[in-house]
Amino acid sequence: MSELEESFPLFPLELVLLPEEVVPLHIFEERYKLMIGSCLEEASEFGIIWLADDGLREVGCSARVAQVLDRMDDGRMNILARGERPFRLNRRIEELPYPAGDVEFLDDDYEDADTDLLEEAHERYADLVEHVTDERPAETQLAELDAYGMAATIELSAAPKQALLEERSEAARLRVVRELFDLARQRLEQAARTNELARSNGKVRL
């Protein structure tokens, strides 16, 4: 049965956080200074939820403060937040001094592990990393990465990350990241070809 939590602190942002992902946050509004200060005191989670152009999404990701980078005299902070687990916002709470809501933490649907699909996703991920960095991840590194773990290290736009967060099947998430990694590599290769043509005044060198 899914875990429910009432009056869960929420941080609506123009970004999507994934489990295992680490993001820097600058805390400067009074309500969020209060919220993050409370989370630090209690070593508790808060929720990051995507504030998209068309409104607040229902599915977000809980986070913990992984590190306080800077703390100013006026209470402002620079922190690193680490993604923990997906949740669904069931009801917003307006009475607290910071945004909050009643949330339901989301479990994955049961599904047998798909070894072939995982290996394919690992291969596409390794190809992309090697293309960008000239270094291929070791097999031991790849073995530790699930779909969230791979996606957390790649710069993706908010919409595909939100789609990943809302999937309740690891197999479905692996299919999504496999396609995203293929698309990212194709775009990088196309950009490289375009730059090469620009350097050669549009003439293809044979």
N, C-alpha and C positions, 0 to 999 in steps of 0.2 A: 504493500500500500504506500502511496506517495506521502512524503513528509510535508506537513503544512506548517506555516509560521505566520503569525499575526504581527502586524505593525513592523514589518521588515524594512529597514532603511533602504531608500532607493536614490540612485544618482542617475537621472536622465542625462544622456550625453549624445552628441552627434557621432558616435562610434559604436561598434559592436565588439564586445569582449568575448573571447572563446575560453573554455576550460583549458588550463595549462599556459595560456598566453599571459605575458607580462607587459603592462603599459604604464607609461609615466603620466601622472595627473598633477595638476597644479590646483591646490585647494585655496580659494580666496574668498568665496562668499561666506557670510556669517553662518548660514544654516548648514553649509557643508563642512565648515570648520568644526561646528558642534557635532555633526554626525560622525565625521572621521575621528574626532577626538574621543567620542564615546566608544567607537569600534576599537580604537587602540587600547583604551583602558580595559575593555572587556574581552579583548582578543577575539572579537566577533566579526561576522561577515556583513557586507552590505551588497546591494544589488546594482549592477550597471545595466541599463536598459536603453535601447536605441531610440533617440528622439529624431525620427525621420521627418522629411519635409511634410509628409501627410499625417503626422501624428506619432504618438508614443506606441511602440510595439508591445505586444502582450508577453512575449518570451524574452527573457534577459538571462544574464549570467551573474551568479554571486561572485564576490571577490573578497580577498583579504589583503591587508596592507603587508606587502612583502618587505618593504624597507622605507624608512623615512629618510629622504635624501637631504632635505633642508627644513628647518623649522624657524620661522621668523618671530620676532617679539610680538607682533600683532596677531599671531595665531595662524598666519598663512603657512602652508606646507607644500613641499614638493615630495611626492611619494611614488613608489612603484606598487602597483596593484596587480595581484595575480588572480587569474580566473579560476573558479572552483567548479561550480555545477549549475546546469541550466534550471530555470524556474519559469513558471507562468504566473503573471500578475492577475489575480482574481478580483481584487477590489482595492481601489486607492484609498488611503487614509489621509484626511485633511487636518486632523486635530493636532498633530505633532509639529514642532518647530522646524522640521525638515521633511522632505517628501518621504512617504512610506506607503506600504500596502500589505495586504494579506496575500501571501504567495504559496504556490505549490511547487515543491522541487520535483523535477521530472526524471523518472526512470526510463531507461531504454526498454523497448519491446524485446522480449526474448527472441534470439535468433542464433542459429548455429554459426560458429566462426567460419568465414570463407577465406581459407588460406590463399587460394589463387588470387582472389581479389586484393587481399592485403599485399601480396608480393607485387602485383601489378602497380598498385598505388605507391609502394616503396620505390619501385623502379622508376616511375615517372617523376617522383619527388627527387630522387638521386640525380636523374638526368638534368632536372632544372637547376638544382643546387650546383652541380658541376659546371653547367653552362654559365652560371653567374659568377662563381667563385674560382673556377678551375680546380676545385677540390671535390672529390666525391665522398659522401659520408660513408663511414665504415659500416660493415654489416651489423656490428654490435650496436651502433647508434641507431640504425634503421629498425632493428628488432624491438627497440624500446618505444617506437613512435606509433601511435594510433592516428586516426584521421584528424582529431583535434590537435595532437602534438605536431603533426606535419604542418597543418594550416597555420598554427600559431607562429611559425617561423617565417612565413611568407607574407609579403605585404599584399593584402587583398582589400577590395572595396567593401563597403558595409553590406550591400545587398547579398552577395554570395556568402558572406560570413553569417548573416542572419539566417539564410537558408540552411546552412550547416547546423546552426544552433537549434533550429526548430525540428530537425530530423530526429526521430526517436529510434533509429536503427543504425548501428555502426556500419553495416554493409552499405546502406544508402549513403552514409557520409563518405565512405571510401570511394564510391562511384562518383560522387560530386567532386571530391578533391582530385581524383584521377583526371577528370575532364578539365578542371581548373588548371592543373599543372601542365597539361598538354597545351591548353590555350595560351598560358603565360609564356611557354617556350616558343610557340609559334609567333607570338607578338614580338618577342625579343629577337628572334631570327629575322623577322620582317623589318624591324627597326635597324638591325645591323646591315641588311641589304640596302635599305634606303640611304643610310649614311655612306655606304661604300659608293653608291651611285652618285651621291651628291659630291663626294670628293673627286670623282672621275668625270665631273661635268655631265653626268647623265650617260656616259658611254660605258658600255659593258666591256670589261677587259677579258680577252680570251687567252 
